[in-house]
Amino acid sequence: MGETTLHNLINSTLLKRAGLEHYKLFDTWAALSFIDSIYIYGSRARGDFLPHSDIDIAINCPTASAEDWLMLESMAENAPILHKMHLQRYDSLEEGLFKDQIDKYKKVLYAKAR
């Protein structure tokens, strides 16, 4: 999984490769008990992103309430980041082409310790 911190199990190697090592939002999300995993997908996961490429994130949070999800969306919208972030609730995605594309390229940014 790359280098991780003992505190939060964020994949710091992947964050750096994706150009996101300065964003603390992922640490904040990893501390939330209802989040099981955070995936990065798209150009930042593939490694072919440009300096102004957006950030594609899928969050697996099957026990999250509607209010929890709205909080995550609000945090993403209000985060002090330079790039547009697209947030998907992974556990709610229907089977199909979009989910298949996420699954094909996703990289695990965070996984809850079991």
ABEGO torsion letter per residue (X at the ends): XEBBBAAAGBBAAAAAAAGAAABAAAAAAAABAABABBBBBEAAAAGABBAABBBBBBBBBAABBAAAAAAAAAAAAABBBABBBBBBBAAABBBEAAAAAAAAABBBABBBBX
